[in-house]
Each structure stands twice: as structure tokens, then as C-alpha cells.
Amino acid sequence: MIGKRDPRAAAGMTAMLVEFGRKQACVALIAATGMFLLAGAADAASCRNGEADIDVRIDNEAVKIDHSRSVAELSNRGGAALGPALGLTVATPRSEISSRFEWQEDEKTGDIHCLRTTDVKAAIGAVNRIVHIAREFPRGSCEYREILQHEYKHVATDERLVRDLGRRLRVSLRAALSRSRPPARLRAADSKDALAAIRSTLQRVLDEASDRLAVERRRNHAEIDTRAEYERVGAACGRDSLFRKVAG
């Protein structure tokens, strides 16, 4: 606690917020060259079996520290719901997915047989990861260290949630492919739609996982930004702390 017991000041002087930017999703479709059937007499029994190889990669940009913005600027950007923002963690989610397919094509009719997904590669993470510390607090000061420590709790939480998402996403993609197997035979006119349907299914799984992450993120970060945490940070540097002077 800093100075006299003042609930408004205690909350306001140590309020630190976190925000996450809008999701950026990119989808690439990679189709392997089809194998030609001379007879065009494929059926389900003759199609190659085997599950797709699913690879989910965690791809986070390195965190940068920014010390150029004032408390007022950070408060305007972060909303400052609980008082002046002394620190702010921002990031922009990024996700992308690509698929590879194989099939057999009847050289006489152009019909597609035995279409299957062979590979799915997804990458999830964040870019533009920045921890802001208000410029009113000199680098190396007690206040600077306390704000940085607090903001890195948000960073660590984001990284844990993305790792957890990666594990669940792999399972969800596998299940989605199992549910959306195309028929053994497809007319040539239907083949593009079949590929698009698989691609759409994979993208939907990725989008739903990202939406769940946003919900989990709000809940987990709220557990960090408690009144007790703000009071701890505010009291960590003693009675003469810059917290009172800057944000009081």
C-alpha cells in the first residue's frame, strides 16, 4: 500500500491493462498433382487409406519493449477502466492453414476418384507483440521493474494459451477430416466444390479455435489484473514511489 489507505488511488496508480489485436487469418490451398486412371474404375475399396499428416506450429514473434508512450497515451489506448494505465501489453493474433491433396483422375471423363487430404499444416501465434511501459518510469527503476514483471505475466499467459490451443487444434482438425470424407467418386464438375468444402471445413475449425482462445484469454487475463495485484505492484517500491506522483 502506498501512503494513506485510498482505494481510488491504490487501484488507479497501479492499473495495468492488456489488449489483443484483431485476428489475421490466411489460408493457402496446395493440391498435389492427380494420378491418372486408365480404366477409371476406382471404388472405395481401391482407394488409398491413411490419415492425413497434421502439423500445428506455434509461431510467435519476439516480444519488444516500448518505453516511448506516456501514461495518458497508454490509458487512451487501453481504456483505463481501473485507472491510469502504467503498462500495456499488445499483440495481433495470426493464424494460417494449408492443405495438400491427392486423387486419381479418369483421363476420359475427367472424373475424380479417391480424393483425400494427405497433409494439413497450421501455424498459430501472434505478431506485433509489444510490452509498453509508460515513459514516466525510468528504465532500471523499481517501478519500471514491477510494471515489466506484471506485463510479462500477461505475455506468459498468452504463450501458454496458444500452446494449449495448438494441442486441441490438432485433435479438432483430425476429427473434422474424419467427418468430411468425400465420396470415392466425384464428377469432374463437382471436384472443385469438393476441394473447397474441405478447405472451408479446416478454416472453420481454425476460426472456432481462435474464437475460443479469445474467450479464454479474457478470463485468464482478468485473473491476473486483480485489485490485490495492483495493490502489490503499487506498494512494492515504498512510500516515496513514483506511482503516487505519476498516477495519483
Disulfide bonds with the S-S distance in Angstrom:
Cys47-Cys114 2.14
Cys142-Cys237 2.02
